[in-house]
Amino acid sequence: WRARARGLVLGGHAVFQGELRAVLIRADGTRQDYGVLSRRVVTTAGVDFMRDDFNAATGGDDISTMNFHDSGTGIVAEAIGDIDLGTPAGPTTRATGTQSAPASGQYRSVGTISYTATLAITEHGLFDQAARGAGSELWDRSVFAAINVVNGDSIQFTYTLTINSGG
């Protein structure tokens, strides 16, 4: 495995690229599209989770559970060794995404997180469980410029994983 600027290369053949987009939805219904916030980082923990799903003998991992969106206020750059958000913030239960396969080689999860406080959201993570804490696996973490929210606002996060085959 070796890191690449825009994705994860597996043995020089398959490239994994995560892309995160966001739309801020104000309490009054107005929307602000922030476009692409990030194009990385699939974590080592996420890759190991997928490996273990392939190797059913190692446990009960199921890659289809990577569908829970969380946000935070951490500002430390994302890294492949991340296992959680830097500073989780907002609701204590992660938002469940709506899963789809929009194109060949793509997985997408769209989750909307609603806020009840004033926060500067600067990070997002895609997890395998709704509950925060021990036992939860992080697939992808993104850090971005602050999206400021107040009580009643929400952010719709769209995470798209593209896996390009090759040879």
C-alpha positions in Angstrom: 0.0 0.0 0.0 1.3 3.5 -0.7 -0.3 6.8 -0.3 -1.0 8.9 -3.4 -2.0 12.6 -3.5 -5.6 11.9 -4.7 -6.2 8.4 -3.4 -5.0 5.1 -2.1 -3.1 2.8 -4.5 -3.4 -0.9 -4.0 -0.5 -2.8 -5.5 -0.4 -0.3 -8.3 -3.7 -1.4 -9.7 -6.8 -0.1 -7.9 -7.1 3.5 -6.7 -9.4 4.5 -3.9 -10.4 8.1 -3.7 -12.8 9.7 -1.2 -14.5 13.0 -2.0 -16.5 15.0 0.5 -19.0 17.7 -0.5 -21.2 19.9 1.8 -24.4 22.0 1.6 -25.2 24.2 4.6 -29.0 24.4 5.2 -30.0 27.3 7.3 -32.9 27.2 9.7 -34.9 29.3 7.3 -34.3 26.8 4.5 -31.8 28.8 2.5 -29.0 26.6 1.2 -25.3 27.4 0.6 -23.3 24.8 -1.5 -19.7 24.6 -0.4 -18.8 22.1 -3.2 -15.9 19.8 -2.7 -14.3 20.1 0.7 -11.8 17.3 0.5 -10.5 14.5 -1.7 -8.9 12.2 0.8 -8.1 10.5 3.5 -9.1 6.8 3.6 -7.6 5.7 6.9 -5.6 2.6 7.6 -8.3 1.6 10.1 -10.8 1.8 7.3 -8.7 -0.3 4.9 -8.1 -2.9 7.6 -11.9 -2.9 8.3 -12.5 -3.7 4.6 -9.7 -6.4 4.6 -11.4 -8.0 7.6 -14.8 -8.0 5.9 -13.2 -9.9 3.0 -11.6 -12.3 5.5 -14.8 -13.3 7.3 -12.9 -15.5 9.7 -11.4 -12.5 11.5 -14.6 -11.0 12.8 -17.9 -9.5 12.1 -16.9 -6.5 10.0 -19.3 -5.5 7.3 -18.2 -2.7 5.0 -21.8 -1.8 4.2 -22.1 -0.3 7.7 -19.7 2.5 6.8 -22.6 4.9 6.6 -22.6 7.1 9.7 -21.6 10.8 9.4 -20.1 12.8 12.2 -18.6 16.3 12.4 -16.3 18.2 14.6 -14.3 21.3 15.3 -10.8 19.8 15.2 -8.2 21.5 13.0 -5.3 19.0 13.0 -4.7 17.8 9.4 -6.2 14.4 8.5 -3.8 11.4 8.4 -4.1 7.8 7.4 -3.5 6.9 11.1 -6.6 8.7 12.4 -9.1 6.6 14.3 -11.5 9.3 15.3 -12.3 13.0 14.7 -10.0 15.4 16.5 -12.9 17.1 18.4 -16.3 15.6 17.8 -19.1 18.3 18.0 -22.8 18.6 17.4 -25.2 15.8 18.1 -24.0 12.9 20.1 -25.4 10.3 17.7 -24.1 10.2 14.2 -26.3 10.9 11.2 -27.3 7.8 9.2 -26.6 8.3 5.5 -28.6 7.3 2.5 -26.5 4.9 0.5 -26.3 4.6 -3.3 -24.1 3.6 -6.2 -24.3 6.6 -8.6 -21.8 5.2 -11.2 -19.7 2.2 -11.9 -17.0 1.9 -9.2 -18.6 4.4 -6.9 -20.2 4.2 -3.4 -22.0 7.3 -2.0 -23.5 8.1 1.4 -25.4 11.3 2.0 -26.0 12.3 5.6 -27.5 15.4 7.2 -26.3 16.6 10.6 -28.6 19.1 12.5 -27.1 21.4 15.1 -28.5 23.0 18.3 -25.5 25.2 19.1 -23.2 27.8 17.5 -20.2 25.9 16.1 -17.4 26.3 13.5 -17.5 22.8 11.9 -14.1 22.0 10.4 -14.0 18.2 10.1 -16.1 15.2 9.0 -15.8 11.5 9.4 -17.5 8.5 8.0 -18.0 5.7 10.5 -19.4 2.2 10.9 -21.6 2.9 13.9 -24.1 5.5 15.0 -22.7 5.8 18.5 -19.5 7.6 19.3 -16.8 5.9 21.3 -14.9 2.7 21.6 -15.5 0.0 19.0 -16.4 2.5 16.2 -14.2 2.4 13.1 -13.3 5.5 11.0 -13.3 5.0 7.2 -12.4 8.5 6.1 -11.6 11.8 7.8 -11.6 15.3 6.2 -10.5 18.6 7.6 -11.7 21.8 5.8 -12.3 25.6 6.3 -14.9 26.3 8.9 -18.6 26.1 8.1 -20.3 28.2 10.8 -23.6 26.9 12.1 -26.1 28.1 14.7 -29.1 26.5 16.4 -31.5 25.1 13.7 -28.9 24.8 10.9 -27.8 21.6 9.3 -25.1 20.4 7.0 -25.8 17.8 4.3 -22.6 15.9 3.7 -22.1 13.8 0.5 -19.3 11.3 0.7 -18.4 9.5 -2.6 -15.8 6.8 -2.7 -14.5 6.0 -6.2 -12.6 2.8 -6.8 -10.8 2.7 -10.2 -9.7 -0.7 -11.4 -6.5 -1.0 -13.4 -3.8 -3.2 -14.4 
